[in-house]
Amino acid sequence: MLMNAPALLNEILLALKDLYEKGEEHIIYTSKLPITEEDRTAILDALGQGQIKITLQAKGQRVEWRETGIYGVWIGVFFDRDDKPLLETVEIAYFPKLASAQKEDLIESIRVLEDRLKDLFKYIDADKEVDPKKGHHP
């Protein structure tokens, strides 16, 4: 029996309009709502299937997002440590927020790339010191 599918699909539609017009993202925590199997089937049928699947593996826990056939609408499933679904979401966004680079992670990335560049320059400088005629350092 359909209970909440029409209301949820309408909420998704309104959120898509807000994303387009205002740039506002929206998350619906579907696992916390009373949804019947018929609701679930109707929602998935209406949204269709997209081409992108994103898997995030962090600290022993996994999150998967699946693009739907409606651009800007993503189905997310958060798994517990035993790989059982813990939370399901519908995310209305250009890209799932948690799947994108987080600002606090960029500091670490900057440090890592700086270190790798230093190592590369050391290698290049060491290579220049080799006498090409003799094949060793002068």
C-alpha positions in Angstrom: 0.0 0.0 0.0 1.3 3.5 -0.9 1.6 5.7 2.1 4.4 8.3 1.7 5.8 7.9 -1.9 3.8 10.8 -3.4 4.7 13.2 -0.6 8.4 12.1 -0.7 8.5 12.5 -4.5 6.9 16.0 -4.2 9.6 16.9 -1.5 12.3 15.7 -4.0 10.8 17.8 -6.7 10.7 21.0 -4.5 14.2 20.3 -3.4 15.4 20.0 -7.0 13.8 23.4 -7.8 15.6 24.9 -4.7 18.9 23.4 -5.9 18.5 24.9 -9.3 17.1 28.3 -8.3 19.0 28.9 -5.0 21.8 26.4 -4.9 20.4 24.8 -1.7 21.1 21.1 -1.1 18.7 18.9 0.7 18.8 15.4 2.4 15.9 13.2 3.2 16.6 10.4 5.7 14.3 7.8 4.3 15.3 5.1 6.7 13.8 7.2 9.5 10.4 7.6 7.8 7.5 5.2 7.6 7.9 3.8 4.1 6.2 0.6 2.9 7.8 -1.7 0.3 5.3 -0.3 -2.2 6.5 3.2 -1.4 10.1 2.2 -1.8 9.4 0.5 -5.2 7.3 3.5 -6.4 10.0 6.0 -5.4 12.8 4.0 -7.1 10.7 3.5 -10.2 9.9 7.2 -10.4 13.6 8.2 -9.9 15.0 5.6 -12.2 18.7 4.6 -12.3 21.6 6.7 -13.3 25.1 5.8 -14.4 27.3 6.7 -11.5 28.0 4.7 -8.3 30.3 6.2 -5.6 31.8 4.1 -2.8 33.5 5.7 0.2 35.5 3.3 2.4 36.5 5.1 5.6 37.6 3.8 9.0 36.1 0.3 8.3 32.7 1.7 7.4 31.3 2.0 3.9 28.9 4.5 2.2 27.5 4.1 -1.3 25.7 6.7 -3.4 23.9 5.8 -6.5 22.9 8.4 -9.0 19.3 8.2 -10.0 17.9 8.8 -13.5 17.0 12.3 -12.2 20.1 14.5 -12.3 20.9 15.9 -8.9 19.1 13.1 -7.0 21.3 10.5 -5.2 20.4 7.5 -3.2 22.8 7.0 -0.3 23.3 3.9 1.9 25.5 4.1 5.0 26.6 0.7 6.3 27.7 -0.3 9.8 30.9 -2.2 10.6 29.2 -5.5 9.9 28.2 -4.2 6.4 24.5 -4.0 7.2 22.6 -0.9 6.1 22.4 1.6 8.9 21.0 4.7 7.2 19.4 5.4 3.8 19.1 8.8 2.3 17.9 10.7 -0.8 20.3 13.5 -1.4 19.4 16.4 -3.7 22.7 17.9 -4.7 25.0 18.3 -7.6 27.3 15.8 -5.9 26.9 14.0 -2.6 28.4 16.2 0.0 30.3 13.5 2.0 31.8 12.1 -1.2 33.4 15.4 -2.1 36.7 16.7 -0.7 36.2 18.1 2.8 37.9 21.4 3.6 39.6 20.0 6.7 41.1 17.2 4.5 42.6 19.7 2.2 45.2 20.8 4.8 46.5 17.2 4.9 46.5 17.0 1.1 48.5 20.2 0.8 51.1 18.9 3.2 51.4 15.5 1.4 51.8 17.1 -2.0 54.3 19.6 -0.7 56.4 16.7 0.7 56.1 14.7 -2.5 57.2 17.7 -4.6 60.3 18.2 -2.3 61.2 14.6 -2.8 60.8 15.0 -6.5 63.0 18.0 -6.6 65.7 16.2 -4.5 65.6 13.4 -7.0 65.9 15.8 -10.0 68.8 17.7 -8.3 70.6 14.5 -7.5 70.1 13.3 -11.1 71.7 16.6 -12.4 74.8 16.0 -10.3 75.6 12.7 -12.2 78.4 13.1 -14.8 76.7 11.8 -18.0 80.1 10.7 -19.4 81.1 8.7 -16.4 77.7 7.7 -15.2 78.4 8.7 -11.6 78.7 11.8 -9.4 81.7 14.1 -10.0 
